[in-house]
Amino acid sequence: MLANILEKTNISYEIFEKTKEIKPVGAIITISPTVLPAFEQLGLYEDFLKMSYPVTGTDVRNKDAKLEASITIENFKQLVGYEFAVCQRSKLYDLLLSRVPDNKIHFGKRVVSLLQNKEGVMVRLHDGATVHGDILVGADGAYSAVRQHLYKQLSNMGKLPKSDSKPITKGFFCMAGITNPLDPQKIPDLKDEFCHCDTIIPNDGKYSWNTLTLPGNIISWGTICQLDSETYINEHLRNSEWSPEENEQLIKELLPSGGLGAVNAILDAVVLANCIYEMKIATYDAVTDALNEYREQRYDEAKAQYESSKFSGKVYYGHTMMERAIRHVVVNYMPPSIQSYGVAKAMACRPQVAFLPLIPNRGTTEVIPQKPSAKYFAEQARVATV
Ligand SMILES: Cc1cc2nc3c(=O)[nH]c(=O)nc-3n(C[C@H](O)[C@H](O)[C@H](O)COP(=O)(O)OP(=O)(O)OC[C@H]3O[C@@H](n4cnc5c(N)ncnc54)[C@H](O)[C@@H]3O)c2cc1C
């Protein structure tokens, strides 16, 4: 996503990706309306709509698949101007990749370490090659090598916060996949051009399941197991593409249930690009200021998203007495209009690319105003007077 945004600037960048070739990875991705104005700005929105289905809620079923309740987000498009949408993860990846010139992405290049000083940052790749730049963005996933090296350096300097050195103490294990195209005559839900989402939550045990219909007569499936802290530590369940993950540093333990990990990574990219764009020159101080500004703009919101993700995890997949009680109340007693309003309010932060024409708010709920780009306005004024 960051590359897609930087393509709109004259800021040079290069991507180093450890996989040698692109393989379709992962099942689905739910995209929240918070990123859709930026998609519109970048010309991604129309293509995204073609490859996705809107999601307006989920049916909650018991262990015999009997319908217990329907959670619906009513009038959401009216409130926010967009809907939640779900698509195959590989399709979104392909869409974003299609806008990145081939010469700017280097496959089969694994980052193994980094060094930074006042002159910039140096990255060492697995083949021994080194690359120099002004800023390194570690978008390398749950087991980020960049983060691990930063943490190591911070730890050596005695600057690593205690919370970042703690082991993970609890979590969920998730396995997910998608089917091949199925026959809509046999599964009539596939005929609808919206997502049928079903969540099976037994009242005993620690597993939940979900299915979602997707364009192309495909169904995505997932099974989620709640782990106790002992299991997590003793079994050394490693985070991978298909287990819960932490996106540490700014965003911690965003559960897949919340549909927020990638969404927040995209929002990070938007805000980071805005801050980098504003720099007049890439000196150490300017980079430090830009990154401080990025933290200022993102940290509280990212933390709030983390809490929200944790809550969604409890509502959908938690199996403790308390979590079942919360689910019971949310599913059975909270009016859909209140649920919708709550979700819409949580969508108030929708940062856009500050140096592209802004997309107006199409919903009836408010959007948090964003910091305008002084550089963009100056450039626009200059263009207007030429
Ligand atoms: C089951 C499941 C469902 C999810 N559903 C959703 C959802 O519906 N909505 C949502 O918003 N989020 C969802 N998420 C979370 C989302 O997938 C992640 O938060 C997001 O992909 C993180 O983006 P990233 O760019 O940091 O890392 P990734 O998407 O993991 O990408 C990291 C990339 O870096 C490469 N890489 C790794 N190490 C190195 C290295 N050393 N050198 C070079 N390259 C390297 C990897 O090959 C990979 O291409 C889900 C996650 C899971 C597990």
The ligand as a Gaussian input file, in Angstrom:
#p B3LYP/6-31G(d) Opt

LIG

0 1
 C       -6.435000     -15.799000       9.671000
 C       -6.213000     -14.326000       9.550000
 C       -7.237000     -13.519000       9.075000
 C       -7.063000     -12.144000       8.978000
 N       -8.096000     -11.385000       8.526000
 C       -7.947000     -10.060000       8.429000
 C       -8.999000      -9.248000       7.943000
 O      -10.086000      -9.748000       7.624000
 N       -8.819000      -7.897000       7.859000
 C       -7.627000      -7.324000       8.240000
 O       -7.502000      -6.093000       8.161000
 N       -6.588000      -8.082000       8.698000
 C       -6.731000      -9.412000       8.805000
 N       -5.693000     -10.174000       9.255000
 C       -4.437000      -9.518000       9.639000
 C       -3.565000      -9.155000       8.419000
 O       -3.407000     -10.262000       7.574000
 C       -2.194000      -8.674000       8.886000
 O       -2.325000      -7.777000       9.950000
 C       -1.453000      -7.958000       7.753000
 O       -1.294000      -8.827000       6.662000
 C       -0.097000      -7.469000       8.241000
 O        0.535000      -6.806000       7.168000
 P        2.111000      -6.748000       7.056000
 O        2.406000      -6.039000       5.778000
 O        2.693000      -6.227000       8.310000
 O        2.575000      -8.263000       6.979000
 P        2.220000      -9.458000       5.952000
 O        0.940000      -9.232000       5.224000
 O        2.369000     -10.709000       6.747000
 O        3.371000      -9.355000       4.886000
 C        4.731000      -9.493000       5.257000
 C        5.560000      -9.676000       4.007000
 O        6.915000      -9.557000       4.358000
 C        7.644000     -10.660000       3.818000
 N        8.771000     -10.882000       4.729000
 C        8.744000     -11.460000       5.958000
 N        9.952000     -11.450000       6.518000
 C       10.786000     -10.850000       5.620000
 C       12.170000     -10.543000       5.621000
 N       12.968000     -10.867000       6.650000
 N       12.696000      -9.926000       4.531000
 C       11.909000      -9.583000       3.470000
 N       10.583000      -9.871000       3.414000
 C       10.034000     -10.485000       4.486000
 C        6.645000     -11.799000       3.770000
 O        7.021000     -12.751000       2.802000
 C        5.362000     -11.057000       3.381000
 O        5.230000     -10.912000       1.984000
 C       -5.835000     -11.560000       9.357000
 C       -4.783000     -12.371000       9.801000
 C       -4.984000     -13.738000       9.918000
 C       -3.849000     -14.576000      10.437000

